[in-house]
């Protein structure tokens, strides 16, 4: 499984997302093999949001190794880090 995080680094929620990402990396040992961080406004971020029908940011997306959609969260109500890590380590 892979976690894809889409957000705007210059937005009011940037610090919250960056803290969330730091927790995933440090406390849950999720590395870059399982974590992709994209600027929502970049070409790749926009294409990813369009592909998975993401309408707002920040968004946290769980996809399979084959790119298949599993689950996502959008907006300021973030999931628990443990919930996100559970998807990565349960498969």
N, C-alpha and C positions, 0 to 999 in steps of 0.2 A: 504494500500500500504506500501511497505517497500523499503528503499534505501539501497543498498549493495554497499560498496566502496571497491574496490580491488586496492591495491598499494603496493609498496615496501618501507617500512619505512626507508631504508638506501639509497634511490635513490635521485637524484638531485631534483626531484619534491615533495619530502616528505613534506617539509615546506609548499608548496602551498596547498597540499591536507589537511594537518593538519589545516591550517588556514581556508580552505573551510569548514571542518568538525566543527570547532569551531563556525563559523558563522551559520551553520545549527542548531547547538545546542542552541546557545545563542540568536541569532536574530530571528530565526524562530521556536524556541521551539520544535525542533524535538528531541525526546528522544530515548532511546535504544529499545523501542518497535518497532520503525519505522526505526531504523538505525543499520546496521550491518557493521562493519569495519573488513576487512580480509587482511592479508598479502598475496600478490599475489603468493608468493613462498611456502606458507604453504600447508599442505595436503588439508585442507578445502577450501582455496583460489584457489588452482589449480583445485580441483573438481568443484567448482562453476564456474570458468572461462571456463572449459571444457563443463559443462552442458549448459551454455548460449552462447557458441561460442565466448567468449571474447579472442581476440588474442594479445592485448597489454595492458599495464598499464600506467598510472592509468586508471581505469574504474569506472564509476558510473552507476549502474544498478537499474532500477525500476522494482520491481516484485509485483504481487498481493499477497494478503494474502494466496492464495492457491499455491503460487510459480510460477504462470504463468508469462511469460515474457511480459513486457509492453514496455520498451524503455531502451536504454543505450547510453552512450557516452564513447569514448575511446581516450586516448592520452592526450596531454597537453592542448588542447582546451576544457576547462571545461565549463559546462553550467552555467547560472546564478543560484545563490542560490535560488532565488525566483521561478525559473522554476522547480527546484527539489522539493522545498517545496509545490508547486502547485499540484504536483502529489500526494503527501502524503495527503494533505488536501482536494482534490477535490473528493475523493472517500470515 
